[in-house]
Amino acid sequence: MVAVGDIACSVSSTALCAHDDVADLIYSLEPDAFLALGDVQYENGSYKSFMEVYDVSFGELKDITYPVPGNHEYYSNMSGYNEYFGEGYTYYSYDIGPWHFVGLDSENVTDEQVEWLRSDLAQTPSDCVVAYWHRPRWSSGAHGDYRGVQPLWEALSEGSTVLSGHDHHYERYNPIDGITQFVVGTGGKSMRNVSSPDSESAIVYDDTPGVLMMDLYEDRYIWYFISTDYAIVDTGTVTC
């Protein structure tokens, strides 16, 4: 599977966006699943912009796409996002092989969502869990740490993995509370420099867009961050 957020630029700003290069990279990897980590369509998240920009480059991935909303989707009150992907992609869960995936909404962290998450995790037989939402709990980027998702973070158990976007760089953290977190806001919308990585940050990469690829096994995954020039920037293994 592959994951990335902060993806397609509006027609007026395509000169600043490398989403076509990111799409080409994803197609070349032939994934079984694509996790879109929010801010899927800049700038206003309207259905018109989804169809004119995002769908042109990423439309062939739609059947294997598992999105979550970002702040830009909320600029249109989720109307474009819901019309394009369909209802039911605000927060939800599914399985890929032995792994349990939970897509969550970092823009509206309600008590109802947190209770749903706790119930969902209590019911899954899998010890291998990947949760993903748009705003990272921890980030060395311009937006920084987002405490609003702390209730979601606290609902997860040790050994879980969290994927997010929002800040336009790639970053992997050493485990915090036993949870491994990746920031993958590298989907094509203008990379941003990170000047001072956090002390718990294992790696920061802010040069070139790219995607996180994860090969899933029964009790572990191997990750690769691959840039659009097809370089493996970061790789390793996490056991659940």
Residue, then its C-alpha position, 0 to 999 in steps of 0.5 A: m500500500v502507499a500513503v500520502g497527503d496534500i496532493a492536487c493543486s487547483v487549476s490556478s496554482t498547478a505551476l506550484c504542484a508536482h501531483d502528476d509526478v506523484a501520481d506517476l510514481i504511485y502507478s509505477l508501484e502498482p499498490d493494492a491500496f492508496l491511503a489519501l491523507g487529507d487535503v486531497q484537493y487544493e484549494n477549496g476542495s470543491y467537486k469541480s476542482f476534484m473532477e478538473v484536477y485530482d480525478v485527471s491524475f488520480g482517478e484510476l486509483k479511485d477503486i483502491t483509495y481510502p481517503v480521510p478529510g483535511n482542512h481544505e476539504y472542510y473549506s467546502n463543508m466536505s461537499g466536494y469530498n463526499e460527492y467525489f468519494g461517496e458518503g462514509y469516508t469521514y471515519y471508518s475501518y477496514d482490513i488489508g490482510p492481517w492488518h487493521f486500518v482506521g481512517l479518522d477525521s482530525e478536523n472534527v474530533t468529537d467524543e462520538q468519534v473517539e468512542w467509536l474508535r475505542s469500540d472499533l479497536a476493542q472488536t478487532p482481533s488484529d494486533c497490527v493497527v495502522a491509524y491515519w488522519h490529516r493533522p499530525r500529533w507531532s511534527s517539526g514542520a510549520h504547523g507543528d504539533y496538533r494537540g486536538v488529536q490527542p484523544l485519538w492518539e490515546a485510544l491507540s495501543e502500543g505497537s500501532t502506527v499513525l500516518s498523517g499529512h498537513d505539513h509538507h515534508y516527510e518525517r518519521y518519529n521514534p516511537i512515542d508512547g509505543i506508537t510510530q508516527f509518519v508525516v507524509g504531506t508530500g503529495g505534490k503541493s509545494m514542499r516546505n523547509v524544516s529548519s529544526p527537527d524535534s528531538e524525537s524525530a528520526i528523519v526529516y526530508d523536505d527536498t522532493p515530493g514522494v510517497l510512503m510505501m508499506d509492504l505488509y506481512e503477518d506481524r510486521y511491515i517494511w516501509y519505504f519513503i520513495s521520492t518522485d525521482y525514484a530514490i529510496v530516502d528512508t526504509g525500515t521494519v516495524t513489528c506490531 
